[in-house]
Amino acid sequence: MTDIKIADLQSVSGANKLSHSLIYTIEKINSINVDNFDKFFNNLPADPYLDGNYRFRRLSRFQVNGNSLIKLPHKYFFQSQQYNSLLGEVKREYPELDDGIIELDDFRNLILAFVEKSKLNTTEEIKINVHQFRIICDSSNYGEPAPEGIHRDAVDIVGIFSVKRENIQGGETHLYKSKKGNPVLSKILNPGELLVFNDQKFFHFTTAIKPSSKDVGIRDVFVLTFPAWEKVPTKEVE
Ligand SMILES: [Fe+2]
């Protein structure tokens, strides 16, 4: 359980602008038993916006009030062309997370860990998106967790929580200060590990997965973003 890097770069007043003080952090979250999530990943529907049927996903939005979660009404997902060259300007509709997974203590612990690591001001309103993803691969089709390439999500904070890696190689997550430079972080996230980073300071990418044997390979993650809508940065990363 090791914080790799957190630093306070600047003191900014105002609601949840403290998020800018985060660089990135990786931690094993011991209050979560990832096995409890397993059955909820087995019934994920295929992402209808991608060819190949290798990505499966759900999406829900939540408001965090202290230690409690409030599920927010359904809303489409939208990214501008500037931040998603593959699916920018497309209003995407994804099914909501299962009620059963939302009721798990492990799920609540995940949200609270994300909020804590993000250094968000918990006295202010916190609305987040929770994306539930499965990527699969086999010997003839490698799975691309980030088919749009090196990118930003156009939010303040992104969290990636690893739930399962089964029969796969690759799937290494990278953070970059520049799209053309070398990554400043290269890390395979193992089940139970949460990476939280400042989306206004880093681009990110995850390498393709390929199977370790002739069987299908699986990578399950949650991706959490704050705020729950696209945000144009006040200062673009360089
Ligand atoms: Fe992303």
Boltz pocket constraint, residues with backbone or C-beta under 6 A from the ligand:
constraints:
  - pocket:
      binder: B
      contacts: [[A, 151], [A, 152], [A, 153], [A, 204]]
      max_distance: 6.0
